[in-house]
Amino acid sequence: MHENTDVLIVGAGPTGLTLAVDLARRGVAFRIVDESPEPATGSKGKGLQPRTQEVFDDLG
């Protein structure tokens, strides 16, 4: 079975992963590509800004 990809997300940092979560909740097919061949071992987002908190609130 071959799934259609509606969205290509370039970068698996905080922004890309947040977008992926929202797309998944909406049933939109996506693929994430990242330059690094392995998952990050440390934090890629060390703090939350007020706007980030607003986005997370909108996402539920």
PDBQT receptor file of N, H, CA, C and O in Angstrom, charges set to zero:
ATOM      1  N   MET A   1       0.846  -1.181   0.000  1.00  0.00    +0.000 N 
ATOM      2  CA  MET A   1       0.000   0.000   0.000  1.00  0.00    +0.000 C 
ATOM      3  C   MET A   1       0.890   1.242   0.000  1.00  0.00    +0.000 C 
ATOM      4  O   MET A   1       1.804   1.352   0.817  1.00  0.00    +0.000 OA
ATOM      5  N   HIS A   2       0.630   2.163  -0.900  1.00  0.00    +0.000 N 
ATOM      6  H   HIS A   2      -0.113   2.074  -1.564  1.00  0.00    +0.000 HD
ATOM      7  CA  HIS A   2       1.437   3.378  -1.021  1.00  0.00    +0.000 C 
ATOM      8  C   HIS A   2       0.573   4.573  -0.634  1.00  0.00    +0.000 C 
ATOM      9  O   HIS A   2      -0.470   4.814  -1.241  1.00  0.00    +0.000 OA
ATOM     10  N   GLU A   3       1.005   5.310   0.363  1.00  0.00    +0.000 N 
ATOM     11  H   GLU A   3       1.853   5.114   0.856  1.00  0.00    +0.000 HD
ATOM     12  CA  GLU A   3       0.233   6.441   0.872  1.00  0.00    +0.000 C 
ATOM     13  C   GLU A   3       0.628   7.724   0.147  1.00  0.00    +0.000 C 
ATOM     14  O   GLU A   3       1.812   7.976  -0.074  1.00  0.00    +0.000 OA
ATOM     15  N   ASN A   4      -0.358   8.529  -0.221  1.00  0.00    +0.000 N 
ATOM     16  H   ASN A   4      -1.320   8.323  -0.042  1.00  0.00    +0.000 HD
ATOM     17  CA  ASN A   4      -0.076   9.842  -0.786  1.00  0.00    +0.000 C 
ATOM     18  C   ASN A   4       0.433  10.766   0.307  1.00  0.00    +0.000 C 
ATOM     19  O   ASN A   4      -0.028  10.706   1.447  1.00  0.00    +0.000 OA
ATOM     20  N   THR A   5       1.377  11.614  -0.040  1.00  0.00    +0.000 N 
ATOM     21  H   THR A   5       1.752  11.663  -0.966  1.00  0.00    +0.000 HD
ATOM     22  CA  THR A   5       1.885  12.615   0.882  1.00  0.00    +0.000 C 
ATOM     23  C   THR A   5       1.384  13.971   0.424  1.00  0.00    +0.000 C 
ATOM     24  O   THR A   5       1.708  14.420  -0.675  1.00  0.00    +0.000 OA
ATOM     25  N   ASP A   6       0.597  14.622   1.262  1.00  0.00    +0.000 N 
ATOM     26  H   ASP A   6       0.333  14.257   2.155  1.00  0.00    +0.000 HD
ATOM     27  CA  ASP A   6       0.063  15.930   0.920  1.00  0.00    +0.000 C 
ATOM     28  C   ASP A   6       1.045  17.047   1.245  1.00  0.00    +0.000 C 
ATOM     29  O   ASP A   6       1.071  18.074   0.566  1.00  0.00    +0.000 OA
ATOM     30  N   VAL A   7       1.860  16.846   2.291  1.00  0.00    +0.000 N 
ATOM     31  H   VAL A   7       1.839  16.012   2.842  1.00  0.00    +0.000 HD
ATOM     32  CA  VAL A   7       2.760  17.894   2.768  1.00  0.00    +0.000 C 
ATOM     33  C   VAL A   7       4.135  17.297   3.040  1.00  0.00    +0.000 C 
ATOM     34  O   VAL A   7       4.248  16.218   3.621  1.00  0.00    +0.000 OA
ATOM     35  N   LEU A   8       5.173  18.003   2.619  1.00  0.00    +0.000 N 
ATOM     36  H   LEU A   8       5.081  18.880   2.147  1.00  0.00    +0.000 HD
ATOM     37  CA  LEU A   8       6.540  17.644   2.947  1.00  0.00    +0.000 C 
ATOM     38  C   LEU A   8       7.036  18.644   3.984  1.00  0.00    +0.000 C 
ATOM     39  O   LEU A   8       7.041  19.848   3.727  1.00  0.00    +0.000 OA
ATOM     40  N   ILE A   9       7.451  18.161   5.149  1.00  0.00    +0.000 N 
ATOM     41  H   ILE A   9       7.447  17.183   5.358  1.00  0.00    +0.000 HD
ATOM     42  CA  ILE A   9       7.979  19.004   6.213  1.00  0.00    +0.000 C 
ATOM     43  C   ILE A   9       9.493  18.834   6.212  1.00  0.00    +0.000 C 
ATOM     44  O   ILE A   9      10.005  17.727   6.378  1.00  0.00    +0.000 OA
ATOM     45  N   VAL A  10      10.199  19.937   6.023  1.00  0.00    +0.000 N 
ATOM     46  H   VAL A  10       9.783  20.837   5.888  1.00  0.00    +0.000 HD
ATOM     47  CA  VAL A  10      11.657  19.903   5.987  1.00  0.00    +0.000 C 
ATOM     48  C   VAL A  10      12.172  20.415   7.320  1.00  0.00    +0.000 C 
ATOM     49  O   VAL A  10      12.092  21.607   7.617  1.00  0.00    +0.000 OA
ATOM     50  N   GLY A  11      12.707  19.492   8.125  1.00  0.00    +0.000 N 
ATOM     51  H   GLY A  11      12.772  18.524   7.884  1.00  0.00    +0.000 HD
ATOM     52  CA  GLY A  11      13.234  19.837   9.441  1.00  0.00    +0.000 C 
ATOM     53  C   GLY A  11      12.391  19.234  10.546  1.00  0.00    +0.000 C 
ATOM     54  O   GLY A  11      11.181  19.453  10.616  1.00  0.00    +0.000 OA
ATOM     55  N   ALA A  12      13.050  18.468  11.412  1.00  0.00    +0.000 N 
ATOM     56  H   ALA A  12      14.032  18.290  11.355  1.00  0.00    +0.000 HD
ATOM     57  CA  ALA A  12      12.354  17.795  12.508  1.00  0.00    +0.000 C 
ATOM     58  C   ALA A  12      12.629  18.492  13.837  1.00  0.00    +0.000 C 
ATOM     59  O   ALA A  12      12.725  17.849  14.882  1.00  0.00    +0.000 OA
ATOM     60  N   GLY A  13      12.751  19.792  13.781  1.00  0.00    +0.000 N 
ATOM     61  H   GLY A  13      12.672  20.314  12.932  1.00  0.00    +0.000 HD
ATOM     62  CA  GLY A  13      12.905  20.582  15.009  1.00  0.00    +0.000 C 
ATOM     63  C   GLY A  13      11.540  20.877  15.608  1.00  0.00    +0.000 C 
ATOM     64  O   GLY A  13      10.541  20.295  15.187  1.00  0.00    +0.000 OA
ATOM     65  N   PRO A  14      11.484  21.767  16.579  1.00  0.00    +0.000 N 
ATOM     66  CA  PRO A  14      10.215  22.078  17.241  1.00  0.00    +0.000 C 
ATOM     67  C   PRO A  14       9.121  22.542  16.280  1.00  0.00    +0.000 C 
ATOM     68  O   PRO A  14       7.966  22.141  16.423  1.00  0.00    +0.000 OA
ATOM     69  N   THR A  15       9.466  23.372  15.315  1.00  0.00    +0.000 N 
ATOM     70  H   THR A  15      10.405  23.697  15.199  1.00  0.00    +0.000 HD
ATOM     71  CA  THR A  15       8.455  23.875  14.383  1.00  0.00    +0.000 C 
ATOM     72  C   THR A  15       7.929  22.766  13.489  1.00  0.00    +0.000 C 
ATOM     73  O   THR A  15       6.717  22.626  13.321  1.00  0.00    +0.000 OA
ATOM     74  N   GLY A  16       8.828  21.976  12.914  1.00  0.00    +0.000 N 
ATOM     75  H   GLY A  16       9.812  22.090  13.050  1.00  0.00    +0.000 HD
ATOM     76  CA  GLY A  16       8.405  20.891  12.036  1.00  0.00    +0.000 C 
ATOM     77  C   GLY A  16       7.570  19.846  12.758  1.00  0.00    +0.000 C 
ATOM     78  O   GLY A  16       6.577  19.356  12.220  1.00  0.00    +0.000 OA
ATOM     79  N   LEU A  17       7.972  19.508  13.969  1.00  0.00    +0.000 N 
ATOM     80  H   LEU A  17       8.779  19.906  14.406  1.00  0.00    +0.000 HD
ATOM     81  CA  LEU A  17       7.223  18.496  14.718  1.00  0.00    +0.000 C 
ATOM     82  C   LEU A  17       5.866  19.011  15.184  1.00  0.00    +0.000 C 
ATOM     83  O   LEU A  17       4.898  18.252  15.234  1.00  0.00    +0.000 OA
ATOM     84  N   THR A  18       5.791  20.293  15.525  1.00  0.00    +0.000 N 
ATOM     85  H   THR A  18       6.577  20.909  15.485  1.00  0.00    +0.000 HD
ATOM     86  CA  THR A  18       4.501  20.875  15.898  1.00  0.00    +0.000 C 
ATOM     87  C   THR A  18       3.556  20.867  14.704  1.00  0.00    +0.000 C 
ATOM     88  O   THR A  18       2.374  20.548  14.837  1.00  0.00    +0.000 OA
ATOM     89  N   LEU A  19       4.085  21.221  13.538  1.00  0.00    +0.000 N 
ATOM     90  H   LEU A  19       5.045  21.480  13.430  1.00  0.00    +0.000 HD
ATOM     91  CA  LEU A  19       3.277  21.160  12.326  1.00  0.00    +0.000 C 
ATOM     92  C   LEU A  19       2.812  19.731  12.065  1.00  0.00    +0.000 C 
ATOM     93  O   LEU A  19       1.655  19.512  11.707  1.00  0.00    +0.000 OA
ATOM     94  N   ALA A  20       3.695  18.768  12.240  1.00  0.00    +0.000 N 
ATOM     95  H   ALA A  20       4.635  18.947  12.532  1.00  0.00    +0.000 HD
ATOM     96  CA  ALA A  20       3.341  17.367  12.019  1.00  0.00    +0.000 C 
ATOM     97  C   ALA A  20       2.204  16.925  12.940  1.00  0.00    +0.000 C 
ATOM     98  O   ALA A  20       1.289  16.223  12.508  1.00  0.00    +0.000 OA
ATOM     99  N   VAL A  21       2.260  17.330  14.194  1.00  0.00    +0.000 N 
ATOM    100  H   VAL A  21       3.003  17.900  14.545  1.00  0.00    +0.000 HD
ATOM    101  CA  VAL A  21       1.197  16.974  15.143  1.00  0.00    +0.000 C 
ATOM    102  C   VAL A  21      -0.140  17.543  14.684  1.00  0.00    +0.000 C 
ATOM    103  O   VAL A  21      -1.158  16.850  14.695  1.00  0.00    +0.000 OA
ATOM    104  N   ASP A  22      -0.127  18.806  14.282  1.00  0.00    +0.000 N 
ATOM    105  H   ASP A  22       0.700  19.369  14.273  1.00  0.00    +0.000 HD
ATOM    106  CA  ASP A  22      -1.378  19.431  13.848  1.00  0.00    +0.000 C 
ATOM    107  C   ASP A  22      -1.914  18.776  12.582  1.00  0.00    +0.000 C 
ATOM    108  O   ASP A  22      -3.116  18.536  12.473  1.00  0.00    +0.000 OA
ATOM    109  N   LEU A  23      -1.040  18.487  11.629  1.00  0.00    +0.000 N 
ATOM    110  H   LEU A  23      -0.063  18.682  11.718  1.00  0.00    +0.000 HD
ATOM    111  CA  LEU A  23      -1.494  17.821  10.409  1.00  0.00    +0.000 C 
ATOM    112  C   LEU A  23      -2.060  16.436  10.703  1.00  0.00    +0.000 C 
ATOM    113  O   LEU A  23      -3.080  16.042  10.138  1.00  0.00    +0.000 OA
ATOM    114  N   ALA A  24      -1.392  15.701  11.590  1.00  0.00    +0.000 N 
ATOM    115  H   ALA A  24      -0.564  16.022  12.049  1.00  0.00    +0.000 HD
ATOM    116  CA  ALA A  24      -1.876  14.358  11.954  1.00  0.00    +0.000 C 
ATOM    117  C   ALA A  24      -3.271  14.434  12.572  1.00  0.00    +0.000 C 
ATOM    118  O   ALA A  24      -4.139  13.610  12.283  1.00  0.00    +0.000 OA
ATOM    119  N   ARG A  25      -3.469  15.426  13.419  1.00  0.00    +0.000 N 
ATOM    120  H   ARG A  25      -2.764  16.096  13.654  1.00  0.00    +0.000 HD
ATOM    121  CA  ARG A  25      -4.790  15.576  14.047  1.00  0.00    +0.000 C 
ATOM    122  C   ARG A  25      -5.871  15.884  13.025  1.00  0.00    +0.000 C 
ATOM    123  O   ARG A  25      -7.043  15.575  13.242  1.00  0.00    +0.000 OA
ATOM    124  N   ARG A  26      -5.478  16.497  11.906  1.00  0.00    +0.000 N 
ATOM    125  H   ARG A  26      -4.526  16.748  11.730  1.00  0.00    +0.000 HD
ATOM    126  CA  ARG A  26      -6.431  16.864  10.853  1.00  0.00    +0.000 C 
ATOM    127  C   ARG A  26      -6.545  15.786   9.778  1.00  0.00    +0.000 C 
ATOM    128  O   ARG A  26      -7.326  15.929   8.837  1.00  0.00    +0.000 OA
ATOM    129  N   GLY A  27      -5.775  14.712   9.912  1.00  0.00    +0.000 N 
ATOM    130  H   GLY A  27      -5.140  14.596  10.677  1.00  0.00    +0.000 HD
ATOM    131  CA  GLY A  27      -5.839  13.625   8.946  1.00  0.00    +0.000 C 
ATOM    132  C   GLY A  27      -5.108  13.917   7.642  1.00  0.00    +0.000 C 
ATOM    133  O   GLY A  27      -5.400  13.299   6.618  1.00  0.00    +0.000 OA
ATOM    134  N   VAL A  28      -4.159  14.854   7.667  1.00  0.00    +0.000 N 
ATOM    135  H   VAL A  28      -3.922  15.356   8.499  1.00  0.00    +0.000 HD
ATOM    136  CA  VAL A  28      -3.400  15.216   6.470  1.00  0.00    +0.000 C 
ATOM    137  C   VAL A  28      -2.130  14.363   6.433  1.00  0.00    +0.000 C 
ATOM    138  O   VAL A  28      -1.396  14.280   7.418  1.00  0.00    +0.000 OA
ATOM    139  N   ALA A  29      -1.884  13.733   5.284  1.00  0.00    +0.000 N 
ATOM    140  H   ALA A  29      -2.480  13.801   4.484  1.00  0.00    +0.000 HD
ATOM    141  CA  ALA A  29      -0.691  12.901   5.128  1.00  0.00    +0.000 C 
ATOM    142  C   ALA A  29       0.536  13.795   4.967  1.00  0.00    +0.000 C 
ATOM    143  O   ALA A  29       0.501  14.784   4.235  1.00  0.00    +0.000 OA
ATOM    144  N   PHE A  30       1.624  13.438   5.659  1.00  0.00    +0.000 N 
ATOM    145  H   PHE A  30       1.653  12.635   6.254  1.00  0.00    +0.000 HD
ATOM    146  CA  PHE A  30       2.847  14.229   5.579  1.00  0.00    +0.000 C 
ATOM    147  C   PHE A  30       4.061  13.327   5.675  1.00  0.00    +0.000 C 
ATOM    148  O   PHE A  30       3.972  12.169   6.083  1.00  0.00    +0.000 OA
ATOM    149  N   ARG A  31       5.191  13.884   5.289  1.00  0.00    +0.000 N 
ATOM    150  H   ARG A  31       5.263  14.824   4.957  1.00  0.00    +0.000 HD
ATOM    151  CA  ARG A  31       6.475  13.211   5.435  1.00  0.00    +0.000 C 
ATOM    152  C   ARG A  31       7.432  14.244   6.003  1.00  0.00    +0.000 C 
ATOM    153  O   ARG A  31       7.452  15.395   5.568  1.00  0.00    +0.000 OA
ATOM    154  N   ILE A  32       8.234  13.819   6.989  1.00  0.00    +0.000 N 
ATOM    155  H   ILE A  32       8.218  12.884   7.343  1.00  0.00    +0.000 HD
ATOM    156  CA  ILE A  32       9.242  14.696   7.583  1.00  0.00    +0.000 C 
ATOM    157  C   ILE A  32      10.609  14.244   7.094  1.00  0.00    +0.000 C 
ATOM    158  O   ILE A  32      10.935  13.058   7.148  1.00  0.00    +0.000 OA
ATOM    159  N   VAL A  33      11.407  15.192   6.619  1.00  0.00    +0.000 N 
ATOM    160  H   VAL A  33      11.143  16.155   6.575  1.00  0.00    +0.000 HD
ATOM    161  CA  VAL A  33      12.799  14.913   6.276  1.00  0.00    +0.000 C 
ATOM    162  C   VAL A  33      13.672  15.850   7.104  1.00  0.00    +0.000 C 
ATOM    163  O   VAL A  33      13.307  16.998   7.359  1.00  0.00    +0.000 OA
ATOM    164  N   ASP A  34      14.819  15.349   7.514  1.00  0.00    +0.000 N 
ATOM    165  H   ASP A  34      15.116  14.417   7.307  1.00  0.00    +0.000 HD
ATOM    166  CA  ASP A  34      15.737  16.135   8.325  1.00  0.00    +0.000 C 
ATOM    167  C   ASP A  34      17.154  15.845   7.866  1.00  0.00    +0.000 C 
ATOM    168  O   ASP A  34      17.450  14.742   7.405  1.00  0.00    +0.000 OA
ATOM    169  N   GLU A  35      18.016  16.818   7.989  1.00  0.00    +0.000 N 
ATOM    170  H   GLU A  35      17.776  17.713   8.364  1.00  0.00    +0.000 HD
ATOM    171  CA  GLU A  35      19.401  16.665   7.543  1.00  0.00    +0.000 C 
ATOM    172  C   GLU A  35      20.144  15.599   8.357  1.00  0.00    +0.000 C 
ATOM    173  O   GLU A  35      20.977  14.871   7.817  1.00  0.00    +0.000 OA
ATOM    174  N   SER A  36      19.843  15.514   9.638  1.00  0.00    +0.000 N 
ATOM    175  H   SER A  36      19.167  16.105  10.076  1.00  0.00    +0.000 HD
ATOM    176  CA  SER A  36      20.536  14.577  10.510  1.00  0.00    +0.000 C 
ATOM    177  C   SER A  36      20.059  13.144  10.244  1.00  0.00    +0.000 C 
ATOM    178  O   SER A  36      18.856  12.910  10.135  1.00  0.00    +0.000 OA
ATOM    179  N   PRO A  37      20.981  12.190  10.140  1.00  0.00    +0.000 N 
ATOM    180  CA  PRO A  37      20.583  10.805   9.878  1.00  0.00    +0.000 C 
ATOM    181  C   PRO A  37      20.002  10.097  11.107  1.00  0.00    +0.000 C 
ATOM    182  O   PRO A  37      19.410   9.026  10.975  1.00  0.00    +0.000 OA
ATOM    183  N   GLU A  38      20.164  10.678  12.296  1.00  0.00    +0.000 N 
ATOM    184  H   GLU A  38      20.645  11.548  12.404  1.00  0.00    +0.000 HD
ATOM    185  CA  GLU A  38      19.659  10.064  13.529  1.00  0.00    +0.000 C 
ATOM    186  C   GLU A  38      18.872  11.083  14.345  1.00  0.00    +0.000 C 
ATOM    187  O   GLU A  38      19.084  12.288  14.205  1.00  0.00    +0.000 OA
ATOM    188  N   PRO A  39      17.963  10.608  15.197  1.00  0.00    +0.000 N 
ATOM    189  CA  PRO A  39      17.222  11.539  16.053  1.00  0.00    +0.000 C 
ATOM    190  C   PRO A  39      18.161  12.332  16.972  1.00  0.00    +0.000 C 
ATOM    191  O   PRO A  39      19.217  11.842  17.373  1.00  0.00    +0.000 OA
ATOM    192  N   ALA A  40      17.762  13.544  17.292  1.00  0.00    +0.000 N 
ATOM    193  H   ALA A  40      16.904  13.942  16.967  1.00  0.00    +0.000 HD
ATOM    194  CA  ALA A  40      18.551  14.378  18.208  1.00  0.00    +0.000 C 
ATOM    195  C   ALA A  40      18.533  13.766  19.603  1.00  0.00    +0.000 C 
ATOM    196  O   ALA A  40      17.517  13.224  20.040  1.00  0.00    +0.000 OA
ATOM    197  N   THR A  41      19.652  13.855  20.290  1.00  0.00    +0.000 N 
ATOM    198  H   THR A  41      20.477  14.295  19.936  1.00  0.00    +0.000 HD
ATOM    199  CA  THR A  41      19.723  13.304  21.647  1.00  0.00    +0.000 C 
ATOM    200  C   THR A  41      19.443  14.374  22.699  1.00  0.00    +0.000 C 
ATOM    201  O   THR A  41      19.128  14.039  23.841  1.00  0.00    +0.000 OA
ATOM    202  N   GLY A  42      19.549  15.625  22.346  1.00  0.00    +0.000 N 
ATOM    203  H   GLY A  42      19.805  15.897  21.419  1.00  0.00    +0.000 HD
ATOM    204  CA  GLY A  42      19.290  16.714  23.283  1.00  0.00    +0.000 C 
ATOM    205  C   GLY A  42      18.106  17.543  22.831  1.00  0.00    +0.000 C 
ATOM    206  O   GLY A  42      17.478  17.258  21.811  1.00  0.00    +0.000 OA
ATOM    207  N   SER A  43      17.815  18.558  23.594  1.00  0.00    +0.000 N 
ATOM    208  H   SER A  43      18.325  18.790  24.423  1.00  0.00    +0.000 HD
ATOM    209  CA  SER A  43      16.703  19.438  23.287  1.00  0.00    +0.000 C 
ATOM    210  C   SER A  43      17.050  20.354  22.118  1.00  0.00    +0.000 C 
ATOM    211  O   SER A  43      18.139  20.926  22.066  1.00  0.00    +0.000 OA
ATOM    212  N   LYS A  44      16.114  20.485  21.184  1.00  0.00    +0.000 N 
ATOM    213  H   LYS A  44      15.230  20.020  21.226  1.00  0.00    +0.000 HD
ATOM    214  CA  LYS A  44      16.292  21.425  20.080  1.00  0.00    +0.000 C 
ATOM    215  C   LYS A  44      15.523  22.714  20.347  1.00  0.00    +0.000 C 
ATOM    216  O   LYS A  44      15.668  23.690  19.612  1.00  0.00    +0.000 OA
ATOM    217  N   GLY A  45      14.727  22.718  21.373  1.00  0.00    +0.000 N 
ATOM    218  H   GLY A  45      14.610  21.925  21.971  1.00  0.00    +0.000 HD
ATOM    219  CA  GLY A  45      13.965  23.905  21.772  1.00  0.00    +0.000 C 
ATOM    220  C   GLY A  45      14.089  24.060  23.271  1.00  0.00    +0.000 C 
ATOM    221  O   GLY A  45      13.404  23.367  24.024  1.00  0.00    +0.000 OA
ATOM    222  N   LYS A  46      14.940  24.947  23.709  1.00  0.00    +0.000 N 
ATOM    223  H   LYS A  46      15.496  25.509  23.097  1.00  0.00    +0.000 HD
ATOM    224  CA  LYS A  46      15.264  25.017  25.132  1.00  0.00    +0.000 C 
ATOM    225  C   LYS A  46      14.329  25.901  25.956  1.00  0.00    +0.000 C 
ATOM    226  O   LYS A  46      14.449  25.944  27.180  1.00  0.00    +0.000 OA
ATOM    227  N   GLY A  47      13.421  26.591  25.322  1.00  0.00    +0.000 N 
ATOM    228  H   GLY A  47      13.324  26.557  24.328  1.00  0.00    +0.000 HD
ATOM    229  CA  GLY A  47      12.509  27.444  26.078  1.00  0.00    +0.000 C 
ATOM    230  C   GLY A  47      11.235  27.711  25.300  1.00  0.00    +0.000 C 
ATOM    231  O   GLY A  47      11.166  27.458  24.098  1.00  0.00    +0.000 OA
ATOM    232  N   LEU A  48      10.246  28.214  25.978  1.00  0.00    +0.000 N 
ATOM    233  H   LEU A  48      10.302  28.420  26.955  1.00  0.00    +0.000 HD
ATOM    234  CA  LEU A  48       8.976  28.549  25.339  1.00  0.00    +0.000 C 
ATOM    235  C   LEU A  48       8.775  30.056  25.371  1.00  0.00    +0.000 C 
ATOM    236  O   LEU A  48       8.908  30.694  26.416  1.00  0.00    +0.000 OA
ATOM    237  N   GLN A  49       8.460  30.599  24.236  1.00  0.00    +0.000 N 
ATOM    238  H   GLN A  49       8.352  30.081  23.388  1.00  0.00    +0.000 HD
ATOM    239  CA  GLN A  49       8.131  32.014  24.125  1.00  0.00    +0.000 C 
ATOM    240  C   GLN A  49       6.615  32.165  24.272  1.00  0.00    +0.000 C 
ATOM    241  O   GLN A  49       5.879  31.202  24.056  1.00  0.00    +0.000 OA
ATOM    242  N   PRO A  50       6.141  33.348  24.634  1.00  0.00    +0.000 N 
ATOM    243  CA  PRO A  50       4.688  33.535  24.765  1.00  0.00    +0.000 C 
ATOM    244  C   PRO A  50       3.911  33.140  23.506  1.00  0.00    +0.000 C 
ATOM    245  O   PRO A  50       2.835  32.551  23.611  1.00  0.00    +0.000 OA
ATOM    246  N   ARG A  51       4.434  33.451  22.323  1.00  0.00    +0.000 N 
ATOM    247  H   ARG A  51       5.308  33.929  22.237  1.00  0.00    +0.000 HD
ATOM    248  CA  ARG A  51       3.726  33.089  21.092  1.00  0.00    +0.000 C 
ATOM    249  C   ARG A  51       3.664  31.576  20.926  1.00  0.00    +0.000 C 
ATOM    250  O   ARG A  51       2.666  31.048  20.436  1.00  0.00    +0.000 OA
ATOM    251  N   THR A  52       4.708  30.882  21.324  1.00  0.00    +0.000 N 
ATOM    252  H   THR A  52       5.519  31.311  21.721  1.00  0.00    +0.000 HD
ATOM    253  CA  THR A  52       4.702  29.419  21.263  1.00  0.00    +0.000 C 
ATOM    254  C   THR A  52       3.600  28.866  22.150  1.00  0.00    +0.000 C 
ATOM    255  O   THR A  52       2.895  27.936  21.759  1.00  0.00    +0.000 OA
ATOM    256  N   GLN A  53       3.448  29.422  23.323  1.00  0.00    +0.000 N 
ATOM    257  H   GLN A  53       4.020  30.178  23.641  1.00  0.00    +0.000 HD
ATOM    258  CA  GLN A  53       2.388  28.979  24.226  1.00  0.00    +0.000 C 
ATOM    259  C   GLN A  53       1.005  29.233  23.622  1.00  0.00    +0.000 C 
ATOM    260  O   GLN A  53       0.090  28.430  23.807  1.00  0.00    +0.000 OA
ATOM    261  N   GLU A  54       0.849  30.349  22.900  1.00  0.00    +0.000 N 
ATOM    262  H   GLU A  54       1.592  31.002  22.750  1.00  0.00    +0.000 HD
ATOM    263  CA  GLU A  54      -0.420  30.615  22.226  1.00  0.00    +0.000 C 
ATOM    264  C   GLU A  54      -0.711  29.587  21.146  1.00  0.00    +0.000 C 
ATOM    265  O   GLU A  54      -1.845  29.134  20.997  1.00  0.00    +0.000 OA
ATOM    266  N   VAL A  55       0.319  29.222  20.396  1.00  0.00    +0.000 N 
ATOM    267  H   VAL A  55       1.241  29.590  20.517  1.00  0.00    +0.000 HD
ATOM    268  CA  VAL A  55       0.152  28.207  19.340  1.00  0.00    +0.000 C 
ATOM    269  C   VAL A  55      -0.243  26.878  19.965  1.00  0.00    +0.000 C 
ATOM    270  O   VAL A  55      -1.167  26.218  19.488  1.00  0.00    +0.000 OA
ATOM    271  N   PHE A  56       0.451  26.480  21.030  1.00  0.00    +0.000 N 
ATOM    272  H   PHE A  56       1.201  27.016  21.417  1.00  0.00    +0.000 HD
ATOM    273  CA  PHE A  56       0.117  25.218  21.708  1.00  0.00    +0.000 C 
ATOM    274  C   PHE A  56      -1.317  25.251  22.233  1.00  0.00    +0.000 C 
ATOM    275  O   PHE A  56      -2.021  24.242  22.174  1.00  0.00    +0.000 OA
ATOM    276  N   ASP A  57      -1.753  26.393  22.743  1.00  0.00    +0.000 N 
ATOM    277  H   ASP A  57      -1.182  27.212  22.791  1.00  0.00    +0.000 HD
ATOM    278  CA  ASP A  57      -3.134  26.531  23.223  1.00  0.00    +0.000 C 
ATOM    279  C   ASP A  57      -4.110  26.342  22.071  1.00  0.00    +0.000 C 
ATOM    280  O   ASP A  57      -5.126  25.663  22.219  1.00  0.00    +0.000 OA
ATOM    281  N   ASP A  58      -3.803  26.944  20.918  1.00  0.00    +0.000 N 
ATOM    282  H   ASP A  58      -2.977  27.495  20.798  1.00  0.00    +0.000 HD
ATOM    283  CA  ASP A  58      -4.661  26.771  19.742  1.00  0.00    +0.000 C 
ATOM    284  C   ASP A  58      -4.725  25.319  19.290  1.00  0.00    +0.000 C 
ATOM    285  O   ASP A  58      -5.756  24.865  18.793  1.00  0.00    +0.000 OA
ATOM    286  N   LEU A  59      -3.621  24.587  19.461  1.00  0.00    +0.000 N 
ATOM    287  H   LEU A  59      -2.784  24.956  19.865  1.00  0.00    +0.000 HD
ATOM    288  CA  LEU A  59      -3.575  23.188  19.069  1.00  0.00    +0.000 C 
ATOM    289  C   LEU A  59      -4.312  22.270  20.044  1.00  0.00    +0.000 C 
ATOM    290  O   LEU A  59      -4.580  21.106  19.745  1.00  0.00    +0.000 OA
ATOM    291  N   GLY A  60      -4.625  22.812  21.193  1.00  0.00    +0.000 N 
ATOM    292  H   GLY A  60      -4.407  23.758  21.435  1.00  0.00    +0.000 HD
ATOM    293  CA  GLY A  60      -5.351  22.028  22.182  1.00  0.00    +0.000 C 
ATOM    294  C   GLY A  60      -4.426  21.273  23.102  1.00  0.00    +0.000 C 
ATOM    295  O   GLY A  60      -4.888  20.562  23.994  1.00  0.00    +0.000 OA
TER     296      GLY A  60
